Amino acid sequence: MLKSIKEYLRRLTAETWLENKYQLLSLLEVNSQAKVLDIGCGNGSFTRMMADKIGSAYVLGMEINQELSRQAYEINHIDAVTADAGKKLPFSDRTFDLVVANQLIEHLDDTDTFVKEVYRILRPGGVCICSTPNLASLHNIICLILGYQPFTCHVSDEAEDYGTLFSSPFPRNPKPYHGEKHRRVFTAPSLKEFFESHGFKCESLVGFGYYPLPLAIGRYFRLARYSAYLTIKVKKPSKGGLSD
């Protein structure tokens, strides 16, 4: 029985992870002239999906892992810069029309500097789309009620999930690196207020996934406040912004 439950949750986690990516893709607009940056691009597979959806030939990835940057270029034909998102971004002011950060911001120590840097490199009227786990998700609330550690809040940089109800369904890196675990975890209100405090205007805030409820429910029940993932779409003002 317990084995079946764990297998169901592993399958649900993988399916929800994929569905959240499709939700992010739905927020993208076709623009063949757009200059796009995907921060934390991994091996570039999702970056390629975004490039195909937007229809732009100027899509750049950024990844801290040099091997993944190489894979992005060689396998998915995405030019990728190897750089640390936790530091000053290696791009000039007002370079990009769209910046995407999917499942990245929660891994950073200095989220304020990161969002300021995204604001800096965006052109006036440019858009940032950021997706991240939700601290106030249904499954985290259940864990807290039962006295367990929320899955999205890590207490150690080791590969163990200390104090959680059960081990995470996600595979763990056998050699964890600094920044792999979550440093800052947001709720829907805090994510919106955070971006707005740095000069952005929120265009939409959506959520997806309601563990342990079936995936089909998540496709029709879209209350971001309790979803597993949060995805915010914000815009830099065309004029009159914090640094314009």
Protein Blocks (a to p, Z undefined) as FASTA:
>chain_A
ZZmmmmmmmmmmmmmmmmmmmmmmmmpccdfkbccddehklnolmmmmmmmmnopabdcd
ddfblklmmmmmmmnopacddddfkbccfbdehkbfbdcdehklmmpfblmlmmmmmmmm
pcehiacddddddfkbmklmmmmmnopacfklcfbfbfbdehiabdcfbdcdfbdcehka
cfbdcdfklmmmmmmmnopacfbdcdedjafbdfklmmmmccfklmmbdcddddddfbhp
akZZ
